[in-house]
Amino acid sequence: MNLEKSLLENHQAQVVVDVEPDRVEAARQRAARKLASRGKIPGFRPGKAPYDVIVRYYGDAAVYEQAIDLLVDEVYPEMLKEAGIDPAAAGSLEKVEGTETPKFTFKVPLSPEVVLGDYRAVRASYEFQPPGAERLDEALNELRQAYATTETVEREAADGDYLIIDLHSEHKELDRTDAAIMIRASERPDEFPFPGFSKGLIGLRAGDLKTFQHDFPEDAANAALAGKTADMEVTVKTVRSVTLPPLDDEFAKLVGKYDSLDALKETLSKEIEGRARAEYEDQYYEALVDKLRKEAVIKYAPQTLEHEAEHVINDMRRRLAQQGLDLETYYKMRNTDAAKFLEDEAKPVAMKRLERSLILDEVARAEKIEVDNNSLDEEFNSTLLDLQGQGLNLNSIRGGRQGQQRIAEALAVQSASRLLTRRTLERLRLIATGEYMPPAEGAKEAEAPQPKATAKKSAGKPSKKTAPARGSKAGPSKVSRKK
C-alpha cells in the first residue's frame, strides 16, 4: 500500500492511499458475493451465482460501490498504523479517484497536543480566609427561621416578618400565588424573584399593592429571564410576625442529633468553611490554569472542539429541562437559532473547558500524578453513597446485572477522573505557592495514568458515520465516507 501523508493547518492529517489492482479485484469478488447473499438470483441458490452473473444482475456500478466500502473499512486502520497517526476521532474519506487502481484521500483529526511551557515557574498565592462569625450567625438564624412560629398581625411589614403575596408579571416564570416571602436582614443572591426584593415589601400592609421593575442579568439563574426587563405587580395578602425559638441546647437537640448548642455550632462552622473553601478554590484554580494556558501551546482538530461544544449544549438542555423549557423555546426567547448559539455561545465555553482539561491532562502526565486503587475505591464508594442518598437504586436499573455493571463502570471512570483532577490541582497549588519539593534526582516516581486527551487508540473496523472527538461511541479508527 503506497501512501502520501501531509499535515494540515487545523491539526488534521491528509493521507492519499493508492490501492493495488489485485486488492481491488479481490474486493470486487467479495463485494459480489455479499450482494448475491442478500437476494435471490433466478436460476441459482442464494450465494451460488458465478461472479459474471452477479455483475450482470446487479450492475458493475453496484459491485464497485460495495467493493469500495469494503476496501475503505480494510485500508483505513492499516493506513493509520503505517502513517503513524494517533487519531482524535473518526476520519473521513474525502474522495475516491480512479477505478482499476483507486486512490483514496482520507482526512484524519489528530489527537490534541499540549506544550506547557515553564509551568513550574508560575506563581499564585493561596490566600483563603475562613468565614467570620457573622456567617455562623446567619446560618443559625436560618435554622431558627425554619423552626419559628408565626402570627398574623395588622400592621406594616417589617424586617423579619413573613408575608404571603401574589405576584403577577408578563413573564409567566415569575407568576406566583400565595407565595411565602421572608423579609431578611441580609440580602441573599438566590432570593426570589431577585436579590433585595423582600426589602421592597417593608412598610406594606395586607391588601396593599406595589409594582416592581427589575433588569435581570445575562447570567440569570432562570435562562428564560436572562437579559430581560420584567414588570411585576405584587399584592400583599397576609403579614405575619415571626417568633424565633431560643438559641440553646434544647434547640440544638430539636434541629438534629446534637448534645449541645456548641456541638451544633461546630458542625455548622465546618460546613460553612467547607463551602467557602470550595468556592474560593474554584476561583483560585480557574485563574491558575488560565495562567498556564497563556504560556502553553495547544493544538487540536475542529472535531475535538465540536464534540466539547455538544457537551455544552447537552448541559444547557438538562438545565433548561429542570426549568420546564427546551432548547428551541430558549433560542426563540434569545432571538437566536441553533447554528448561531453554537458559534457565539457554545463554542467559546467549550474552548475554555477543553483547553483547561487538556492542560490538566498534560500536567498530570508531566508530574506523573497517579491514582492508587485504595483511593479510587474510596472515591467510588463515596460517589455511590451520594447517588444512593439522592435516590439511586441499583436494583431498579434496567438490564439487570449488565445494566448495573455499566453504571458501575461509568461511576469508576468518573471517580478516577475526579480524583486525578483533584490531585493534579493540588500539585499545581503546591508548585504555584512554592511549597512543592520535587523528588531527589534518581528517585523513582510512580508512572502516571495515560491522559485521556492523548491516549492511544487501537485500530478497528471503520464505520460509515463520522463520530465526534473525545468520548465518542465511534472509535477514532473509524472513517466516514463523503457522498
C-alpha positions as CSV (number, residue, x, y, z in Angstrom):
1,M,0.0,0.0,0.0
2,N,1.5,3.3,-1.1
3,L,0.5,6.4,0.8
4,E,1.3,10.1,1.0
5,K,0.8,11.9,4.2
6,S,0.6,15.7,4.8
7,L,-0.3,17.7,7.8
8,L,-3.0,20.4,7.6
9,E,-3.1,23.7,9.5
10,N,-6.2,22.7,11.5
11,H,-4.4,19.8,13.2
12,Q,-5.6,17.2,10.8
13,A,-3.7,14.9,8.5
14,Q,-4.5,14.2,4.9
15,V,-3.4,10.9,3.6
16,V,-3.6,9.7,0.0
17,V,-3.6,5.9,-0.4
18,D,-3.0,4.1,-3.7
19,V,-4.8,0.7,-3.7
20,E,-3.2,-2.1,-5.7
21,P,-5.2,-3.6,-8.6
22,D,-5.1,-7.2,-7.3
23,R,-6.5,-5.9,-4.0
24,V,-9.3,-4.1,-5.8
25,E,-10.1,-7.3,-7.8
26,A,-10.3,-9.3,-4.6
27,A,-12.6,-6.7,-3.1
28,R,-14.8,-6.9,-6.2
29,Q,-15.1,-10.7,-5.7
30,R,-16.1,-10.3,-2.1
31,A,-18.5,-7.5,-2.9
32,A,-20.2,-9.6,-5.5
33,R,-20.7,-12.5,-3.0
34,K,-22.0,-10.1,-0.4
35,L,-24.6,-8.7,-2.8
36,A,-25.6,-12.1,-4.0
37,S,-26.2,-13.3,-0.4
38,R,-28.8,-10.5,0.1
39,G,-31.2,-11.6,-2.6
40,K,-32.1,-14.5,-4.9
41,I,-30.8,-14.5,-8.5
42,P,-33.1,-16.5,-10.8
43,G,-31.7,-20.0,-11.5
44,F,-29.2,-20.0,-8.6
45,R,-29.3,-20.8,-5.0
46,P,-28.5,-17.8,-2.7
47,G,-24.8,-17.0,-2.8
48,K,-24.0,-19.6,-5.5
49,A,-24.2,-17.5,-8.7
50,P,-20.9,-17.0,-10.6
51,Y,-19.2,-13.6,-10.4
52,D,-20.1,-12.6,-14.0
53,V,-23.7,-13.4,-13.5
54,I,-23.8,-11.3,-10.3
55,V,-22.2,-8.4,-12.1
56,R,-24.8,-8.6,-14.9
57,Y,-27.7,-8.9,-12.4
58,Y,-26.7,-6.1,-10.0
59,G,-24.6,-4.0,-12.4
60,D,-20.9,-3.2,-12.3
61,A,-21.5,0.1,-10.5
62,A,-23.2,-1.6,-7.6
63,V,-20.4,-4.1,-7.3
64,Y,-17.8,-1.4,-7.5
65,E,-19.6,0.7,-4.9
66,Q,-19.7,-2.3,-2.5
67,A,-16.1,-3.1,-3.2
68,I,-15.0,0.5,-2.3
69,D,-16.9,0.2,1.0
70,L,-15.1,-3.0,1.8
71,L,-11.7,-1.5,0.9
72,V,-12.2,1.6,3.0
73,D,-13.1,-0.5,6.0
74,E,-10.0,-2.6,5.4
75,V,-7.5,0.1,4.3
76,Y,-8.2,2.8,6.8
77,P,-6.9,1.1,10.0
78,E,-3.9,-0.1,8.1
79,M,-3.2,3.4,6.9
80,L,-3.4,4.8,10.4
81,K,-0.8,2.3,11.5
82,E,1.5,2.7,8.6
83,A,1.3,6.5,8.6
84,G,1.9,6.6,12.4
85,I,-1.3,8.6,13.1
86,D,-2.9,8.8,16.5
87,P,-6.5,10.0,15.7
88,A,-8.7,12.0,18.0
89,A,-11.9,10.9,16.2
90,A,-13.2,9.1,13.2
91,G,-11.7,10.3,10.0
92,S,-13.4,10.9,6.7
93,L,-13.0,9.6,3.2
94,E,-12.8,12.8,1.2
95,K,-12.8,11.4,-2.3
96,V,-12.0,8.4,-4.5
97,E,-10.2,8.8,-7.8
98,G,-9.8,6.1,-10.4
99,T,-11.4,2.6,-10.8
100,E,-8.8,0.0,-11.7
101,T,-6.3,1.4,-9.2
102,P,-8.4,3.7,-7.0
103,K,-6.8,6.4,-4.9
104,F,-8.4,7.2,-1.6
105,T,-8.0,10.6,0.1
106,F,-8.6,10.5,3.9
107,K,-8.7,13.3,6.3
108,V,-8.0,12.4,10.0
109,P,-8.3,14.6,13.1
110,L,-5.1,14.3,15.2
111,S,-5.0,13.8,18.9
112,P,-4.6,17.1,20.8
113,E,-1.0,18.2,21.6
114,V,0.0,20.4,24.5
115,V,3.3,22.1,25.2
116,L,3.0,23.5,28.7
117,G,6.0,25.8,28.8
118,D,7.7,26.5,32.1
119,Y,4.6,25.8,34.2
120,R,6.7,25.3,37.3
121,A,7.7,28.9,37.2
122,V,4.1,30.1,37.5
123,R,3.2,31.6,40.9
124,A,-0.1,32.4,42.6
125,S,-0.5,32.9,46.3
126,Y,-3.2,30.9,48.1
127,E,-5.0,33.3,50.5
128,F,-8.1,31.6,51.7
129,Q,-9.6,33.1,54.8
130,P,-12.2,31.2,56.8
131,P,-15.6,33.0,57.1
132,G,-16.1,35.1,60.1
133,A,-18.5,34.6,63.0
134,E,-21.3,36.5,61.1
135,R,-21.6,33.6,58.6
136,L,-22.3,31.2,61.5
137,D,-24.8,33.7,63.0
138,E,-26.6,33.8,59.6
139,A,-26.7,30.0,59.4
140,L,-28.1,29.7,62.9
141,N,-30.7,32.4,62.2
142,E,-31.8,30.5,59.1
143,L,-32.2,27.3,61.2
144,R,-34.3,29.3,63.7
145,Q,-36.4,30.6,60.9
146,A,-37.2,27.1,59.9
147,Y,-38.4,26.2,63.4
148,A,-40.1,29.6,64.0
149,T,-43.8,30.2,64.8
150,T,-45.8,32.9,63.1
151,E,-48.8,35.1,64.0
152,T,-51.0,37.2,61.7
153,V,-50.6,40.9,62.5
154,E,-52.5,44.1,61.4
155,R,-49.5,46.4,60.9
156,E,-47.0,47.4,58.3
157,A,-44.4,44.7,57.3
158,A,-41.0,45.0,58.9
159,D,-37.7,43.2,58.9
160,G,-38.1,39.6,60.0
161,D,-41.8,39.3,59.0
162,Y,-43.2,36.5,57.0
163,L,-45.6,37.6,54.1
164,I,-48.0,35.8,51.8
165,I,-48.2,37.5,48.4
166,D,-49.5,37.1,44.9
167,L,-47.1,38.1,42.1
168,H,-48.1,38.7,38.5
169,S,-45.9,39.5,35.5
170,E,-45.9,39.4,31.7
171,H,-43.2,36.8,32.3
172,K,-45.1,33.7,33.4
173,E,-41.9,32.3,35.0
174,L,-42.4,34.9,37.7
175,D,-46.1,34.3,38.4
176,R,-46.9,33.1,42.0
177,T,-50.0,32.7,44.0
178,D,-49.9,32.5,47.8
179,A,-46.1,32.8,47.7
180,A,-44.3,32.9,51.1
181,I,-41.7,35.7,51.4
182,M,-39.4,36.3,54.3
183,I,-38.0,39.8,54.8
184,R,-34.5,39.0,55.8
185,A,-31.9,41.3,57.4
186,S,-29.3,40.5,54.8
187,E,-29.6,40.2,51.0
188,R,-29.3,36.7,49.5
189,P,-28.1,36.1,45.9
190,D,-30.7,33.3,45.5
191,E,-33.7,35.4,46.7
192,F,-36.8,35.1,44.6
193,P,-37.5,36.9,42.2
194,F,-34.3,38.9,42.6
195,P,-31.9,39.8,45.4
196,G,-33.3,42.5,47.6
197,F,-36.9,42.0,46.6
198,S,-38.2,41.4,50.1
199,K,-36.8,44.7,51.3
200,G,-39.1,46.4,48.9
201,L,-42.1,45.0,50.8
202,I,-41.2,46.8,54.1
203,G,-44.0,49.2,55.1
204,L,-46.8,47.4,53.2
205,R,-50.0,46.1,54.9
206,A,-52.3,43.3,54.0
207,G,-54.2,44.3,50.9
208,D,-51.6,46.8,49.6
209,L,-50.4,46.6,46.0
210,K,-46.9,47.6,44.7
211,T,-45.2,47.4,41.3
212,F,-41.6,46.5,40.7
213,Q,-39.4,46.6,37.7
214,H,-36.1,44.6,37.5
215,D,-33.4,44.1,34.9
216,F,-32.3,40.5,35.0
217,P,-28.6,39.9,34.1
218,E,-27.5,37.9,31.2
219,D,-26.4,35.1,33.5
220,A,-29.6,34.9,35.4
221,A,-30.3,31.5,37.1
222,N,-33.6,31.2,35.1
223,A,-32.5,31.2,31.5
224,A,-35.9,32.4,30.3
225,L,-35.3,35.7,32.2
226,A,-31.7,36.3,31.1
227,G,-31.2,39.8,29.9
228,K,-34.9,40.7,30.3
229,T,-36.6,43.6,32.0
230,A,-39.6,42.5,34.0
231,D,-42.5,44.5,35.4
232,M,-44.1,42.8,38.5
233,E,-47.3,43.6,40.4
234,V,-47.3,42.4,44.0
235,T,-50.3,42.1,46.3
236,V,-49.7,41.5,50.0
237,K,-52.3,39.1,51.3
238,T,-51.0,38.5,54.8
239,V,-48.4,39.9,57.2
240,R,-47.2,37.5,59.9
241,S,-44.8,38.3,62.7
242,V,-42.2,35.6,63.4
243,T,-41.2,34.3,66.8
244,L,-37.8,32.5,66.8
245,P,-37.0,29.7,69.2
246,P,-34.4,30.3,71.8
247,L,-30.8,29.6,70.7
248,D,-29.9,27.0,73.4
249,D,-29.1,23.3,73.9
250,E,-32.8,22.3,73.5
251,F,-32.9,24.0,70.1
252,A,-29.7,22.0,69.0
253,K,-31.5,18.8,70.0
254,L,-34.6,19.8,68.1
255,V,-32.5,20.5,64.9
256,G,-30.7,17.2,64.9
257,K,-28.6,14.7,66.9
258,Y,-26.6,17.3,68.8
259,D,-26.0,17.1,72.5
260,S,-25.5,20.8,72.9
261,L,-25.6,24.2,71.1
262,D,-21.8,24.1,70.9
263,A,-21.9,20.8,69.0
264,L,-24.3,22.3,66.5
265,K,-22.2,25.4,66.1
266,E,-19.1,23.2,65.5
267,T,-20.8,21.2,62.7
268,L,-22.2,24.3,61.1
269,S,-18.9,26.0,61.2
270,K,-17.2,23.1,59.4
271,E,-19.9,23.1,56.7
272,I,-19.7,26.8,56.2
273,E,-15.9,26.8,56.0
274,G,-16.0,23.8,53.6
275,R,-18.4,25.6,51.2
276,A,-16.4,28.8,51.4
277,R,-13.2,27.0,50.7
278,A,-14.7,25.2,47.7
279,E,-15.9,28.5,46.3
280,Y,-12.5,30.1,46.8
281,E,-10.6,27.2,45.3
282,D,-12.9,27.1,42.2
283,Q,-11.9,30.7,41.5
284,Y,-8.2,30.1,42.5
285,Y,-7.7,27.1,40.3
286,E,-9.6,28.6,37.4
287,A,-7.3,31.6,37.5
288,L,-4.2,29.4,38.0
289,V,-5.0,27.2,35.0
290,D,-5.7,30.3,32.9
291,K,-2.1,31.5,33.7
292,L,-0.8,28.1,32.5
293,R,-2.9,28.5,29.4
294,K,-1.2,31.8,28.5
295,E,2.2,30.0,28.5
296,A,1.1,26.8,26.7
297,V,0.8,25.9,23.1
298,I,-2.3,23.8,22.4
299,K,-3.3,22.1,19.1
300,Y,-6.5,20.2,18.4
301,A,-8.7,19.4,15.5
302,P,-12.1,21.1,14.9
303,Q,-13.9,17.9,15.6
304,T,-12.5,17.9,19.2
305,L,-13.9,21.3,19.8
306,E,-17.2,20.4,18.2
307,H,-17.5,17.4,20.5
308,E,-16.9,19.5,23.6
309,A,-19.5,22.0,22.3
310,E,-22.0,19.1,22.1
311,H,-21.4,18.6,25.8
312,V,-22.0,22.3,26.5
313,I,-25.3,22.2,24.6
314,N,-26.4,19.0,26.3
315,D,-25.6,20.6,29.7
316,M,-27.8,23.5,28.7
317,R,-30.6,21.2,27.6
318,R,-30.6,19.5,31.0
319,R,-30.6,22.8,32.9
320,L,-33.5,24.1,30.8
321,A,-35.4,20.9,31.3
322,Q,-35.2,21.5,35.1
323,Q,-36.9,24.8,34.4
324,G,-39.6,23.3,32.2
325,L,-38.0,24.7,29.0
326,D,-36.5,23.2,25.8
327,L,-33.7,24.5,23.6
328,E,-36.0,25.6,20.8
329,T,-38.0,27.8,23.2
330,Y,-34.8,29.1,24.6
331,Y,-33.5,30.0,21.2
332,K,-36.7,32.0,20.4
333,M,-36.5,33.8,23.7
334,R,-32.9,34.8,23.0
335,N,-33.7,35.7,19.4
336,T,-31.1,33.2,18.1
337,D,-31.0,29.8,16.5
338,A,-29.1,26.5,16.9
339,A,-26.3,27.4,14.5
340,K,-25.7,30.9,15.9
341,F,-25.9,29.7,19.5
342,L,-23.3,27.0,18.7
343,E,-20.9,29.5,17.2
344,D,-21.4,32.5,19.5
345,E,-22.0,30.8,22.9
346,A,-21.4,27.1,23.0
347,K,-18.0,27.0,21.2
348,P,-16.4,29.8,23.3
349,V,-17.4,28.0,26.5
350,A,-16.3,24.6,25.0
351,M,-13.0,26.0,24.0
352,K,-12.2,27.2,27.6
353,R,-13.4,23.9,29.1
354,L,-11.5,21.8,26.5
355,E,-8.2,23.7,26.9
356,R,-8.3,23.7,30.6
357,S,-8.9,19.9,30.6
358,L,-6.1,19.4,28.1
359,I,-3.7,21.4,30.3
360,L,-4.6,19.4,33.4
361,D,-4.2,16.1,31.5
362,E,-0.7,17.2,30.4
363,V,0.3,18.4,33.9
364,A,-0.8,15.0,35.3
365,R,1.4,13.3,32.7
366,A,4.4,15.6,33.2
367,E,4.1,15.3,37.0
368,K,3.4,11.6,37.0
369,I,0.3,12.0,39.1
370,E,-1.2,8.6,39.9
371,V,-4.4,7.2,41.3
372,D,-3.9,4.2,43.6
373,N,-6.5,1.5,43.9
374,N,-7.3,2.2,47.6
375,S,-8.0,5.9,46.9
376,L,-10.1,5.1,43.9
377,D,-12.1,2.6,45.9
378,E,-12.8,5.3,48.5
379,E,-13.8,7.8,45.8
380,F,-16.1,5.3,44.1
381,N,-17.8,4.3,47.3
382,S,-18.3,7.9,48.3
383,T,-19.8,8.7,44.9
384,L,-22.1,5.7,45.1
385,L,-23.3,6.6,48.6
386,D,-24.0,10.2,47.4
387,L,-26.1,8.9,44.5
388,Q,-27.9,6.4,46.7
389,G,-28.7,9.3,49.0
390,Q,-30.2,11.1,46.1
391,G,-32.4,8.1,45.3
392,L,-30.3,5.9,43.0
393,N,-31.4,2.2,43.4
394,L,-29.1,-0.1,41.6
395,N,-31.7,-2.9,41.8
396,S,-34.1,-0.8,39.6
397,I,-31.5,-0.3,36.8
398,R,-32.7,-1.6,33.5
399,G,-30.8,-4.5,32.1
400,G,-30.2,-6.4,35.3
401,R,-26.6,-7.2,36.2
402,Q,-25.4,-6.0,32.8
403,G,-27.1,-2.6,33.4
404,Q,-25.7,-2.4,36.9
405,Q,-22.2,-3.3,35.5
406,R,-22.4,-0.4,33.0
407,I,-23.4,2.0,35.7
408,A,-20.6,0.8,38.0
409,E,-18.0,1.2,35.1
410,A,-19.2,4.7,34.4
411,L,-19.0,5.7,38.0
412,A,-15.5,4.2,38.2
413,V,-14.4,6.3,35.3
414,Q,-15.9,9.4,36.8
415,S,-14.4,8.7,40.1
416,A,-10.9,8.2,38.7
417,S,-11.2,11.4,36.7
418,R,-12.3,13.5,39.7
419,L,-9.6,12.0,41.9
420,L,-6.9,12.6,39.2
421,T,-8.1,16.2,38.7
422,R,-8.1,16.9,42.4
423,R,-4.5,15.6,42.8
424,T,-3.3,17.5,39.8
425,L,-4.8,20.8,41.0
426,E,-3.3,20.2,44.4
427,R,0.1,19.6,42.8
428,L,-0.3,22.9,40.8
429,R,-1.2,24.8,44.0
430,L,1.9,23.5,45.7
431,I,4.0,24.5,42.7
432,A,2.4,27.9,42.4
433,T,2.9,28.7,46.1
434,G,6.5,27.5,46.1
435,E,5.7,24.7,48.5
436,Y,6.4,21.7,46.2
437,M,9.6,19.9,46.6
438,P,10.5,17.7,43.5
439,P,11.8,14.2,44.2
440,A,15.6,14.0,44.6
441,E,17.4,13.2,41.3
442,G,17.3,9.5,40.6
443,A,14.3,8.9,42.9
444,K,11.6,6.8,41.4
445,E,8.3,8.3,40.7
446,A,5.2,6.3,40.0
447,E,4.1,6.1,36.4
448,A,1.2,8.4,35.6
449,P,-2.0,7.2,34.1
450,Q,-2.4,7.9,30.4
451,P,-4.2,11.3,30.0
452,K,-7.5,10.8,28.2
453,A,-6.7,13.5,25.6
454,T,-3.5,11.8,24.4
455,A,-4.4,8.1,25.0
456,K,-3.6,5.8,22.2
457,K,-6.5,4.1,20.4
458,S,-6.5,0.8,18.7
459,A,-7.4,0.5,15.0
460,G,-10.5,-1.4,14.4
461,K,-13.1,-1.8,11.7
462,P,-14.2,1.5,10.3
463,S,-17.8,2.6,10.2
464,K,-19.7,4.8,7.7
465,K,-20.5,7.5,10.2
466,T,-18.2,10.2,11.4
467,A,-18.1,10.4,15.2
468,P,-17.2,13.4,17.4
469,A,-13.9,13.5,19.1
470,R,-13.3,12.8,22.8
471,G,-15.5,10.2,24.3
472,S,-17.3,9.2,21.1
473,K,-19.0,5.9,20.6
474,A,-17.5,5.5,17.2
475,G,-13.8,4.9,17.7
476,P,-11.2,7.2,16.2
477,S,-10.0,4.3,14.0
478,K,-13.3,4.6,12.1
479,V,-14.0,6.6,8.9
480,S,-16.9,8.1,7.2
481,R,-17.4,8.4,3.5
482,K,-18.4,11.6,1.9
483,K,-21.1,11.1,-0.7
